Amino acid sequence: MRSKVAVLKTTPSTVLEDYARLLDLAGVKQALDARVPTILKDNISWHFPFLSANTTPWQLEGTIRGLQRQGLGDLWAVHNETVVTNSPQGQKLCKLAPVYQEYKVVEKENFNPRHTRWITYTPKAKMAVLPRIYPEGITIPEIFVGKNIVHLPTLKTHIYTTSTGAMKNAFGGLLNTRRHYTHTWIHETLVDLLKVQKEIHPGLFAVMDGTIAGDGAGPRTMHPHITNLILASADQVAIDAVATKLMGFDPMKVKYIAMAQEEGLGTGDPSKIDLVGDDVSGLNLHFMTEDNIVKKTANVLWFGPLKGIQKLFFHTPLVYVFVMASYLYHDYLWWPILGKARMRPIMESEWGKLFKSY
């Protein structure tokens, strides 16, 4: 069976209507169960307003409007929180909070362990790595079970997985703050999480914003580019494969995509994916991945010679040394010195003007 991914070229003046049309083209009404609530899982890779790293306000608004038009009006907002990302601050600075308020979307959870009820879940599908990483049991947010979910990633590269999108967006929602335990086996983890999602969600859908896309050392320290694209699909693997191909990579050489197709979880081979909407068959953004200080550290501790003793660094209080180092590097060095400079021309563009209007 072939998968379908909708892709549209868009502009700041038409983007909200384009999103509504995009969802219709991708078959959102058929993909989601109108009898249950639908979770909107936004993507805040960073709490700073770095467009390309985070769900955009027009992506969120356009998706809400498109869902409501299809009779999917019981919408719940959830946001994950990490040790280096402040979700409430991100909602404000990335201008998502006013959109949720305008459309009266119920704000259900910030995934902070103090506020979220986590339950032990035993998957029916065979897991590759999660039971080994969490021998005490796999825990997931209780609120997810029995709800549709719509992922809201952006078109960008990633230092560990080459590309990041719909499948990676589940990483920040289904796993708690110990999700860093999985980094050595990140590709296998994403495949395991998709299996879990298919068991607990009646409907799965993804809406990806590529109006401003990011390449380089993603998902945060990137080079933003205006690319004027939006994508949607009910197949989490297929939308990631199409995004990966648009960025200039071979999707079947990206491990998590190839594994997911092999496991029958979706379609990763572009030749087996039907593109609807605008013709982007010849588009190649020629994106590249880059190493940053985080990846260089990971090459030693997660993927390199010291991975055998990584528990010493990441399963003990020593982890807070790395958390603090990441926080200081990203928030107090990279953002004020490089991030703001890279964002300046974007903010002077028509997309930047739209962002400021929220």
matplotlib code that plots the C-alpha trace (Angstrom):
import matplotlib.pyplot as plt

x = [0.0, 1.3, 1.5, 0.5, 2.2, 0.8, 3.3, 2.4, 4.4, 3.2, 3.5, 3.0, -0.2, -1.8, -0.2, -3.3, -5.6, -2.8, -2.6, -6.3, -6.0, -2.9, -4.7, -7.6, -5.2, -3.4, -6.7, -6.8, -10.5, -9.9, -6.8, -8.2, -11.2, -13.6, -15.1, -12.1, -10.0, -7.0, -3.7, -1.6, 2.0, 4.0, 7.8, 9.8, 13.5, 14.5, 12.6, 14.2, 12.3, 14.7, 12.5, 13.2, 13.8, 10.3, 6.7, 5.7, 2.5, 1.1, 1.7, -0.2, -3.0, -3.4, -3.5, -6.1, -8.3, -7.9, -8.8, -11.9, -13.1, -13.0, -15.1, -12.2, -12.7, -11.9, -8.2, -5.8, -2.4, 0.5, 4.1, 7.2, 9.7, 13.4, 16.3, 17.5, 14.3, 11.8, 8.4, 6.3, 9.0, 9.0, 5.2, 5.5, 8.6, 7.7, 4.2, 2.3, 0.5, -1.7, -2.8, -3.9, -5.7, -7.4, -8.8, -9.6, -7.5, -7.4, -3.9, -3.7, -0.1, 3.4, 5.3, 7.1, 7.3, 5.9, 2.6, 2.1, 0.7, 3.0, 1.8, 3.7, 3.0, 3.7, 3.8, 2.2, 4.7, 8.3, 10.6, 14.2, 15.7, 13.3, 12.9, 16.7, 17.1, 14.3, 14.3, 12.0, 9.3, 8.4, 6.4, 4.3, 1.9, -1.5, -3.1, -1.9, -3.8, -7.0, -6.4, -5.5, -2.2, -1.1, 2.7, 3.9, 7.6, 9.7, 11.8, 15.3, 18.5, 19.7, 23.2, 22.3, 19.7, 20.5, 16.8, 14.2, 10.5, 7.3, 8.9, 11.4, 8.6, 7.2, 10.6, 9.8, 6.3, 6.3, 9.5, 10.2, 13.2, 15.4, 15.0, 18.7, 19.4, 18.3, 20.7, 23.2, 20.3, 18.3, 17.2, 15.9, 14.2, 12.3, 11.1, 10.0, 8.1, 6.2, 5.1, 3.8, 2.1, 0.2, -1.0, -2.2, -3.5, -6.7, -5.3, -1.9, -1.1, 1.8, 1.9, 5.4, 6.4, 9.1, 8.4, 11.7, 13.9, 17.1, 20.3, 23.6, 23.9, 20.2, 17.8, 19.0, 22.2, 21.3, 21.4, 17.8, 16.6, 13.4, 12.0, 8.2, 7.1, 4.5, 3.9, 1.3, 0.7, -1.0, 2.2, 4.8, 7.6, 6.6, 6.5, 9.9, 11.2, 9.9, 11.3, 14.7, 14.7, 13.8, 16.8, 19.0, 19.6, 18.7, 15.9, 16.7, 20.2, 18.8, 18.6, 15.3, 13.5, 14.8, 14.1, 10.6, 9.8, 11.4, 9.1, 6.0, 5.4, 5.2, 6.8, 10.3, 11.1, 10.2, 9.4, 6.5, 5.1, 2.5, 3.0, -0.1, -0.3, 2.5, 5.2, 8.4, 9.8, 12.9, 13.6, 16.8, 17.7, 21.3, 21.2, 24.2, 24.6, 27.4, 29.0, 28.8, 30.2, 27.3, 27.8, 31.6, 30.9, 28.3, 30.8, 32.9, 30.4, 27.4, 28.7, 32.4, 35.1, 33.4, 29.8, 30.4, 30.6, 28.0, 25.9, 28.6, 28.1, 24.3, 22.7, 24.3, 24.4, 27.3, 24.7, 24.0, 27.5, 26.5, 23.1, 24.7, 27.4, 24.7, 22.6, 25.5, 26.7, 23.4, 21.7, 24.6, 27.1, 25.5, 22.2, 23.4, 26.5, 25.3, 21.6, 20.4, 22.6, 21.3, 17.7, 18.1, 17.5, 14.7, 13.0, 13.4, 11.6, 7.8, 7.8, 9.5, 6.8, 4.2, 5.8, 5.9, 2.2, 1.2]
y = [0.0, 3.4, 6.3, 9.9, 13.1, 16.6, 19.4, 23.0, 26.1, 29.0, 32.7, 34.8, 36.2, 32.8, 30.4, 30.0, 29.1, 26.9, 24.9, 24.2, 23.0, 21.0, 19.1, 18.3, 17.1, 14.8, 13.2, 14.4, 13.6, 10.0, 9.7, 10.9, 9.7, 12.6, 10.8, 11.4, 14.4, 15.4, 16.2, 19.0, 18.1, 21.2, 21.1, 23.5, 22.6, 25.8, 28.4, 31.3, 32.6, 30.8, 30.2, 26.8, 25.2, 25.5, 25.1, 28.4, 30.4, 30.2, 26.4, 26.1, 28.4, 27.0, 23.5, 24.4, 26.1, 23.1, 20.6, 22.6, 22.8, 19.0, 18.7, 17.9, 20.6, 18.9, 20.0, 19.5, 21.2, 19.4, 20.5, 18.6, 20.1, 19.2, 19.9, 22.6, 23.9, 26.0, 25.2, 28.0, 30.5, 28.9, 29.1, 32.9, 33.8, 31.6, 33.1, 29.9, 30.9, 33.6, 31.2, 28.6, 31.3, 32.8, 29.4, 28.3, 25.1, 23.3, 23.5, 20.1, 19.4, 20.6, 17.3, 18.0, 14.9, 16.9, 17.6, 14.6, 11.2, 8.6, 5.0, 1.8, 0.6, -2.9, -2.7, -5.5, -5.0, -6.4, -3.6, -3.2, -1.3, 0.3, -2.6, -2.9, 0.8, 1.0, -2.5, -1.1, -0.6, 1.8, 4.8, 7.1, 10.0, 8.6, 11.5, 10.2, 6.9, 6.9, 10.3, 11.2, 13.0, 15.6, 16.3, 19.8, 19.5, 21.7, 21.0, 20.7, 18.6, 16.9, 16.2, 12.6, 11.5, 13.6, 14.7, 15.2, 15.5, 13.6, 10.5, 12.5, 14.7, 11.8, 11.5, 14.6, 13.5, 9.8, 9.7, 11.5, 13.5, 10.4, 10.3, 11.0, 7.4, 6.4, 8.6, 5.8, 3.9, 6.9, 5.4, 2.2, 4.3, 6.3, 3.1, 1.6, 4.8, 4.7, 1.2, 2.5, 5.4, 3.1, 1.1, 4.0, 6.6, 6.0, 8.4, 9.8, 12.8, 15.2, 18.7, 20.0, 23.7, 24.4, 28.0, 28.6, 25.5, 24.8, 23.0, 22.5, 21.5, 20.9, 20.9, 24.2, 25.7, 25.9, 28.1, 29.2, 29.4, 30.7, 27.7, 28.5, 24.8, 23.1, 19.3, 16.9, 13.2, 10.5, 8.4, 9.5, 7.7, 9.0, 12.6, 12.3, 10.6, 13.3, 16.0, 14.2, 14.0, 17.6, 18.5, 16.6, 13.3, 9.8, 8.8, 5.1, 5.8, 7.4, 4.5, 5.3, 5.7, 2.5, 0.6, 1.9, 0.8, -2.6, -3.0, -2.2, 1.1, 3.3, 4.1, 5.5, 4.8, 8.0, 5.9, 4.4, 7.7, 9.7, 13.5, 15.6, 19.4, 21.3, 19.7, 19.5, 16.4, 18.2, 20.3, 19.8, 22.2, 20.9, 20.9, 19.6, 18.5, 19.9, 18.9, 21.2, 20.9, 18.7, 16.3, 16.1, 15.2, 12.6, 11.1, 10.2, 9.4, 8.1, 6.7, 6.4, 4.8, 5.7, 4.6, 1.5, 3.6, 6.2, 5.4, 6.9, 10.2, 10.2, 8.0, 9.8, 13.4, 13.9, 14.5, 17.9, 19.0, 18.3, 20.0, 23.2, 23.2, 22.8, 25.6, 28.0, 27.3, 27.5, 30.3, 32.5, 32.0, 30.7, 32.5, 36.1, 35.8, 33.7, 32.9, 36.5, 37.4, 34.5, 35.3, 39.0, 38.7, 36.3, 38.8, 41.5, 39.3, 39.0, 35.9, 37.9, 40.6, 37.9, 36.5, 39.9, 40.3, 37.5]
z = [0.0, -1.0, 1.4, 0.8, 1.7, 0.9, 0.2, -0.6, -1.5, 0.6, 1.4, 4.6, 3.2, 2.3, 4.9, 7.1, 4.3, 2.8, 6.0, 6.0, 2.4, 3.2, 6.0, 3.6, 0.9, 3.3, 4.5, 8.1, 8.5, 7.6, 9.7, 13.0, 15.2, 15.7, 18.7, 20.9, 21.8, 19.6, 21.2, 19.6, 20.3, 19.5, 19.1, 21.2, 20.6, 22.3, 24.3, 22.3, 19.2, 16.8, 13.7, 12.1, 15.5, 16.9, 15.9, 14.3, 15.4, 11.9, 11.8, 15.0, 14.0, 10.5, 11.9, 14.5, 11.8, 9.5, 12.2, 13.3, 9.7, 9.6, 12.7, 15.0, 17.6, 20.9, 20.9, 23.8, 24.0, 25.6, 25.8, 26.9, 29.2, 29.2, 31.5, 29.1, 27.6, 29.5, 28.0, 29.5, 28.4, 25.0, 24.6, 25.3, 23.3, 20.3, 20.3, 20.6, 23.9, 22.2, 19.5, 22.1, 24.0, 20.8, 19.8, 23.3, 23.0, 26.4, 27.9, 29.5, 30.4, 30.6, 30.7, 34.0, 36.2, 39.1, 37.2, 34.9, 35.8, 34.3, 33.9, 33.2, 29.7, 28.3, 24.5, 22.5, 19.7, 20.0, 21.3, 20.1, 23.0, 25.4, 27.8, 28.0, 28.7, 31.2, 32.9, 35.6, 33.0, 30.2, 31.5, 29.3, 30.1, 31.0, 29.2, 25.8, 25.9, 23.8, 22.2, 18.6, 18.3, 15.8, 15.7, 14.8, 13.9, 11.6, 8.6, 10.0, 10.4, 13.6, 14.9, 15.9, 13.4, 10.2, 9.9, 12.6, 12.2, 13.1, 14.6, 16.7, 18.0, 20.0, 21.8, 23.8, 24.7, 25.4, 27.4, 30.6, 31.6, 31.6, 27.8, 27.5, 28.5, 25.0, 22.9, 22.1, 20.5, 19.3, 15.9, 17.5, 20.2, 17.6, 16.0, 19.3, 20.2, 16.9, 17.7, 21.1, 19.4, 17.0, 20.0, 22.2, 19.7, 17.6, 15.1, 14.1, 12.0, 11.4, 10.1, 9.3, 8.9, 6.3, 5.8, 7.5, 7.6, 9.4, 8.4, 10.2, 13.8, 14.5, 16.3, 17.8, 16.6, 12.9, 9.8, 9.1, 5.5, 4.0, 2.0, 1.9, 2.3, 4.4, 4.6, 6.2, 6.3, 8.3, 7.8, 10.2, 8.4, 5.0, 6.0, 7.5, 4.4, 2.1, 4.4, 4.5, 0.7, 0.3, 2.4, 0.1, 2.0, 1.0, 3.4, 3.1, 4.4, 7.5, 10.0, 11.8, 8.5, 7.0, 10.2, 10.4, 6.8, 7.4, 10.5, 8.4, 10.4, 7.3, 4.0, 3.8, 0.2, -1.8, -4.9, -2.9, -1.6, -3.5, -3.3, -3.6, -3.8, -5.5, -7.5, -5.5, -7.2, -8.4, -5.3, -3.4, -0.6, -0.3, 3.4, 5.4, 9.0, 11.2, 14.5, 17.5, 21.0, 22.0, 19.1, 19.8, 23.4, 22.3, 19.9, 22.9, 25.6, 23.7, 20.4, 21.0, 23.3, 26.6, 25.8, 27.9, 31.0, 30.1, 33.1, 35.3, 33.5, 32.7, 35.4, 38.3, 39.6, 37.3, 34.6, 36.0, 35.0, 31.4, 31.8, 33.2, 30.5, 27.8, 29.3, 29.6, 26.1, 24.3, 26.3, 27.2, 24.4, 21.2, 21.3, 22.0, 19.8, 16.8, 17.2, 17.2, 14.3, 12.2, 13.0, 12.2, 8.4, 8.9, 11.2, 8.6, 6.0, 5.5, 7.6, 10.4, 10.1, 10.4, 13.5, 15.1, 14.4, 16.8]

ax = plt.figure().add_subplot(projection="3d")
ax.plot(x, y, z, "-o")
ax.set_aspect("equal")
plt.show()
